[in-house]
């Protein structure tokens, strides 16, 4: 089955979502770097994993259009 073209409004929404996730990932990484107790740190690491998984959902369609994709690692 050939790939279906992505419509402009879906592409735009994916880009916005990817950018917001990138920001949340960056903020979460910064918060992890601060001194917190072990419970908070572990909770933030789990949250970071969730954010990165969500970021990967957008796949190549979104990441090709977003210049900063290292957060999807």
N, C-alpha and C positions, 0 to 999 in steps of 0.2 A: 504494500500500500504506500503510495507516494506521500511525502510529507505535505501537510496542508500549510498554506501561507498564513503567517500570523498577521491578523488585522492590526491596523494602527492603534486603535484604542486598547487592545490587549497588550501590545508591545509597550505602549506608554505606561500602562498600569504596572507591568512587570518591571520596567525601569525604575519607577517610583518606589515600588516595594523593595527592589534590590538595593537602592540607595539608602532607604530607611533602615534596612537590615544591616547594611555596612556601618551606618552610624551607631546603631545599637551594639554591634559587635565591638566597635572601637571603644565605646563608652564602657562596655562590660570588661574589656581587657584592661582599661585604665583603672577601673574599680578593683579588679583582682590584684593589681599591682600595689594597691594601698594595703596598709596593715589592718587586717580584720581577724577575727577569731576563726578557728578551723571550720566551724559550721557554715559561717557566711562565705568563706572562701570556697568551700566545696559546693555550696549552693550556686554561687556565681559561675563556677566551672561547669556545672551541669547546665545552667542556663545558657552559657556560651556554646555548649554542644548543641543545644536545641536551636539556637540562632543560626549556627553554621549549617545545620541540617536543613533548616528552612531556606537558607540562602542558596543551597545547592539545588533546591527544587526548581528554581528558575532556569537552570540549565544553560545551555549555550545561547538560547534565544535572548536571554537577558544579559548574560555575561559578555557577549560579543559587543554589546552596546554600552556597557559600563566600563569606564577606564580602570577602575580600582577593583580588581577581582581577587586579591590575595586573601580576603576575608572568607572566601568560599572554600578555603583549604580544609 
